[in-house]
Amino acid sequence: MCLLNLNQELGRGEIGESDLVKDEPQLCSDLPLERGLLRSKEVTGLKEFGGKVQTKLMKGLLDLIVLQFLKTRPMHGYQIITRIRKEFGVYFGPSTIYPLLNGLEKKGYVMSEWDMSNERPRKVYRLTNEGQRLLNFTQDSVNLICRKQALEAEVITATPVLAQE
């Protein structure tokens, strides 16, 4: 299971101009609830609940998502911020991403180097072997949990229901 497949569960969003100034995680405006696909009094509560769940999921998985991005190619911080926003519809600003990248580097999961080839020097992050091991372990763990859940569901489905007298 690729961690990036979670974007189907979390929803997609568009980058909006108003989102660029805030640094707290927030949902972008192109989610189904906000496009008017669901209309009722409960939508407000559901939207708030969904937004909170999405943000918590993203916060909890953010380090793994960043490592997954770096698995495909080296990136600088702004590229990571932009890709998270495009893939998941949630904005995490520099004050969230750069400390996260520094922490991942201190733990040995990523390494950085300055790219001086452009007008503006950028710090580019790469996944290390240790970071790849962490991704492999996480993927194996998630797969194990999914297999156990599938087996449990099969057992529950296969259990005969006793007829009531």
Buried (B, 14 or more C-beta within 10 A) or exposed (E): EEBBEBBEEBBBBEBEEEBEEEEEBBBBBBBEBBEEEEEEEEBEEEBEEBBEEBBEBBEEBBBBBBBBBBBEEBBBBEBBBEBBBBBBBBBBBEEBBBEBBBEBBEEEBBBBEEEEEEEEEBBBBBBBEBBBEBBEEBBEEBEEEEEEEEEEEEEEEEEEEEEEE
